[in-house]
Amino acid sequence: MLKKLVQCTAMLMATMSMALAQVDVNKADMAALDSVKGVGPATSKRILDERTKGGNFKDWPDFEKRVKGINDKSAVKLSEGGLQVNGQSKSNAPAKPVVKAELKKDTVKMPVK
């Protein structure tokens, strides 16, 4: 029982750290950018090329204007996936679900002896 509890706790902590990972476009390398849902190698290359050419991105509108293929709708999805510009998520991106609710839901199902 204790072994299962420790394993569940370890898996939950690993899942939480992945869910909370945020990637800033001004600091990330190609691997970090590729880890964001919706960003593939081609998009990562466009982001890095534009950052090298024009310097850091000031804000989301600057990012959308300078990176080909990124519009308001795709920017919202990227923000939901963990992408940030200067530490900020896209303002009209919906908030991520709270991980604590999932934890509470899972722990209630465990049998108590």
Backbone bond lengths (Angstrom), bond angles and torsions (degrees), N, CA, C in turn:
res aa  C-N    CA-C-N  psi(-1)  N-CA   C-N-CA  omega(-1)  CA-C   N-CA-C  phi
1 M - - - 1.448 - - 1.531 110.82 -
2 L 1.323 115.52 -46.84 1.454 120.11 -179.72 1.534 110.62 -64.41
3 K 1.319 116.03 -38.84 1.461 121.08 179.44 1.534 110.46 -62.00
4 K 1.338 116.62 -43.24 1.461 120.52 178.83 1.526 110.90 -64.73
5 L 1.306 116.79 -39.46 1.460 121.25 179.77 1.529 110.64 -64.10
6 V 1.340 116.22 -42.75 1.464 120.32 178.25 1.524 110.29 -64.22
7 Q 1.326 117.74 -42.38 1.458 121.13 179.36 1.528 111.16 -63.83
8 C 1.318 116.57 -43.65 1.473 120.35 178.79 1.523 111.03 -62.58
9 T 1.319 116.70 -41.43 1.454 120.99 179.40 1.523 110.61 -64.09
10 A 1.331 117.18 -43.01 1.466 121.15 179.36 1.523 110.98 -63.12
11 M 1.333 117.41 -43.80 1.470 120.30 179.30 1.520 110.73 -64.46
12 L 1.313 116.87 -40.52 1.456 121.21 -179.58 1.524 110.70 -64.23
13 M 1.315 116.96 -42.49 1.466 120.21 179.58 1.521 110.87 -65.21
14 A 1.322 117.51 -39.82 1.464 120.80 177.76 1.523 110.86 -64.10
15 T 1.324 116.54 -41.97 1.461 121.50 178.85 1.527 110.74 -64.63
16 M 1.314 116.70 -41.99 1.463 120.54 -179.67 1.519 111.04 -63.42
17 S 1.322 117.68 -41.39 1.462 119.24 -178.72 1.524 110.75 -65.94
18 M 1.337 117.72 -35.56 1.462 119.72 177.18 1.519 110.92 -70.28
19 A 1.318 117.60 -38.67 1.455 121.18 -177.67 1.523 111.47 -69.63
20 L 1.322 116.95 -27.76 1.448 120.48 -176.56 1.532 113.00 -95.36
21 A 1.322 117.85 -1.18 1.462 121.12 -177.94 1.521 110.28 -67.58
22 Q 1.317 115.11 127.93 1.452 121.42 177.80 1.524 108.06 -117.58
23 V 1.322 116.93 141.92 1.459 122.56 -177.88 1.526 107.86 -121.97
24 D 1.328 115.95 120.79 1.461 121.00 178.76 1.530 109.01 -91.93
25 V 1.334 116.80 127.55 1.463 121.23 -176.98 1.525 112.86 -63.54
26 N 1.319 118.16 -22.56 1.455 120.96 -179.00 1.524 113.13 -85.45
27 K 1.324 117.90 -10.60 1.461 121.43 -177.79 1.520 113.13 -119.80
28 A 1.311 117.91 -19.23 1.465 122.30 -170.37 1.517 113.01 -77.47
29 D 1.340 114.30 148.53 1.453 119.97 170.47 1.531 108.04 -94.95
30 M 1.328 117.12 -177.55 1.461 120.45 -175.73 1.530 112.09 -60.54
31 A 1.328 117.28 -41.32 1.466 120.58 -178.80 1.526 111.23 -63.31
32 A 1.324 116.72 -41.86 1.468 120.04 179.49 1.530 110.69 -65.89
33 L 1.321 116.58 -42.01 1.464 119.84 178.66 1.529 110.83 -64.06
34 D 1.332 116.91 -40.85 1.467 120.90 179.10 1.528 112.11 -63.86
35 S 1.329 117.53 -22.45 1.464 120.15 -179.15 1.527 112.67 -75.37
36 V 1.323 117.17 -13.73 1.470 121.64 179.09 1.517 108.93 -80.40
37 K 1.325 116.22 130.95 1.459 120.94 178.76 1.529 109.17 -61.18
38 G 1.327 115.02 126.44 1.461 120.36 179.85 1.517 113.81 99.66
39 V 1.337 117.09 -9.66 1.461 120.75 177.87 1.521 108.34 -108.30
40 G 1.310 115.58 119.05 1.460 120.92 177.21 1.513 110.29 -108.36
41 P 1.331 117.10 -175.57 1.465 120.80 -178.25 1.534 113.86 -58.25
42 A 1.316 117.63 -39.38 1.470 120.05 -178.89 1.533 110.96 -66.35
43 T 1.322 117.06 -43.79 1.466 120.71 179.40 1.518 110.32 -67.21
44 S 1.329 116.90 -41.03 1.467 120.55 177.68 1.526 110.42 -58.03
45 K 1.319 116.26 -43.62 1.464 120.80 -179.78 1.529 110.59 -63.97
46 R 1.337 117.11 -43.08 1.474 119.75 178.57 1.532 110.76 -61.88
47 I 1.329 116.77 -41.80 1.470 120.80 179.55 1.521 110.13 -62.81
48 L 1.335 116.83 -49.56 1.467 120.44 -178.53 1.521 112.36 -64.81
49 D 1.339 116.90 -40.08 1.469 120.37 178.07 1.522 110.93 -62.32
50 E 1.312 117.09 -44.63 1.466 120.69 -178.81 1.523 111.05 -68.76
51 R 1.320 117.35 -36.67 1.469 120.63 177.86 1.524 110.32 -65.80
52 T 1.335 116.61 -39.39 1.464 121.09 178.04 1.529 110.41 -66.50
53 K 1.319 116.30 -42.62 1.469 122.02 -176.98 1.529 112.29 -71.47
54 G 1.331 116.86 -46.62 1.462 120.05 -171.26 1.516 115.76 -112.48
55 G 1.321 118.18 5.07 1.467 120.35 -179.05 1.521 111.62 84.99
56 N 1.315 114.66 -177.02 1.460 120.11 -178.53 1.527 111.77 -61.59
57 F 1.321 114.32 152.75 1.462 120.78 176.83 1.528 108.26 -80.11
58 K 1.337 116.39 135.21 1.468 120.99 -178.18 1.521 112.16 -76.36
59 D 1.331 114.88 -43.68 1.467 120.24 -176.10 1.530 108.13 -161.27
60 W 1.325 116.33 -177.67 1.465 120.53 -178.36 1.526 112.93 -60.87
61 P 1.348 119.85 -44.16 1.468 118.31 178.05 1.534 112.81 -60.25
62 D 1.329 116.78 -38.22 1.466 120.67 177.26 1.530 110.17 -64.07
63 F 1.326 116.74 -43.01 1.459 122.03 178.64 1.528 110.89 -61.34
64 E 1.329 116.83 -46.82 1.467 121.63 -179.58 1.529 111.59 -64.29
65 K 1.312 116.82 -36.87 1.466 121.15 -178.41 1.529 111.21 -70.67
66 R 1.330 116.78 -38.82 1.465 120.41 -172.11 1.520 114.86 -88.15
67 V 1.331 118.44 -26.90 1.467 120.22 -176.48 1.525 109.01 -99.49
68 K 1.330 115.35 114.48 1.465 121.43 -178.84 1.526 109.63 -61.49
69 G 1.335 115.58 134.84 1.460 121.10 177.97 1.515 114.43 93.18
70 I 1.323 117.05 -5.75 1.470 120.55 178.07 1.522 107.82 -104.66
71 N 1.333 114.94 116.86 1.458 120.30 175.80 1.534 108.33 -119.42
72 D 1.305 116.80 -175.11 1.465 120.13 -176.31 1.527 111.88 -59.54
73 K 1.316 117.10 -44.00 1.464 121.19 -177.67 1.534 111.41 -65.62
74 S 1.326 116.99 -46.03 1.468 119.33 179.79 1.524 110.81 -69.15
75 A 1.324 117.72 -32.29 1.466 121.03 178.03 1.531 110.83 -63.91
76 V 1.317 116.82 -38.58 1.467 120.39 177.37 1.526 109.90 -62.42
77 K 1.328 116.75 -44.67 1.468 120.38 179.70 1.526 111.44 -63.85
78 L 1.336 116.73 -41.27 1.459 120.05 178.27 1.527 111.16 -65.00
79 S 1.314 116.23 -39.09 1.458 120.09 177.48 1.525 111.09 -63.97
80 E 1.330 116.42 -40.53 1.463 120.50 176.61 1.532 110.44 -62.50
81 G 1.332 116.43 -30.93 1.461 121.59 179.34 1.521 113.37 -79.30
82 G 1.331 117.59 -6.63 1.459 121.09 175.99 1.512 115.35 115.18
83 L 1.330 118.36 2.52 1.458 120.72 179.96 1.526 109.95 -78.29
84 Q 1.327 115.91 138.93 1.458 121.71 178.45 1.520 109.79 -132.46
85 V 1.325 115.95 155.42 1.456 122.66 172.26 1.523 106.39 -119.67
86 N 1.333 116.02 118.52 1.471 121.57 -176.26 1.525 112.08 53.88
87 G 1.312 116.60 39.98 1.460 121.44 177.23 1.520 114.86 76.53
88 Q 1.337 117.22 8.68 1.464 120.93 -177.36 1.521 110.93 -115.08
89 S 1.318 116.19 135.37 1.458 121.18 171.06 1.514 107.99 -78.85
90 K 1.316 116.02 161.66 1.466 120.61 177.77 1.519 107.95 -63.95
91 S 1.323 117.58 132.00 1.462 121.46 -171.53 1.521 114.57 -62.62
92 N 1.333 118.79 -32.10 1.462 118.90 -178.87 1.525 112.27 -99.10
93 A 1.334 116.97 14.83 1.462 119.62 175.47 1.513 108.80 -80.24
94 P 1.340 118.08 133.84 1.457 119.70 179.01 1.516 110.92 -65.06
95 A 1.307 115.52 150.01 1.460 120.65 179.82 1.516 110.57 -67.81
96 K 1.334 115.47 148.05 1.461 120.69 176.74 1.525 108.69 -71.69
97 P 1.347 117.19 151.02 1.457 118.81 175.86 1.519 110.17 -63.54
98 V 1.307 115.80 148.64 1.450 121.49 -179.09 1.519 109.68 -74.95
99 V 1.317 116.54 129.58 1.457 121.78 -178.05 1.517 110.47 -70.39
100 K 1.325 118.53 -28.95 1.459 121.85 -178.91 1.526 111.28 -60.05
101 A 1.310 117.34 -35.58 1.461 120.31 179.19 1.520 110.52 -63.21
102 E 1.330 116.26 -39.23 1.462 120.18 177.78 1.521 110.38 -66.63
103 L 1.331 117.49 -39.75 1.451 121.86 179.10 1.522 109.78 -61.75
104 K 1.304 116.91 -48.28 1.453 121.11 -178.71 1.526 110.58 -62.38
105 K 1.303 116.26 -41.09 1.470 121.09 179.47 1.530 110.31 -61.88
106 D 1.346 117.48 -43.58 1.455 121.59 -179.18 1.519 112.21 -68.79
107 T 1.314 117.68 -38.88 1.454 119.61 -175.77 1.523 111.61 -72.25
108 V 1.318 117.45 -27.68 1.464 120.27 178.95 1.524 111.06 -65.59
109 K 1.311 117.88 -30.84 1.449 122.41 -177.03 1.527 113.41 -75.85
110 M 1.341 116.91 -15.26 1.462 119.59 -177.04 1.531 110.10 -72.84
111 P 1.324 117.38 134.50 1.465 120.03 -179.73 1.530 110.61 -71.50
112 V 1.299 116.09 143.79 1.447 122.29 178.23 1.515 108.29 -108.64
113 K 1.330 116.20 129.16 1.473 120.44 179.60 1.489 111.48 -117.13
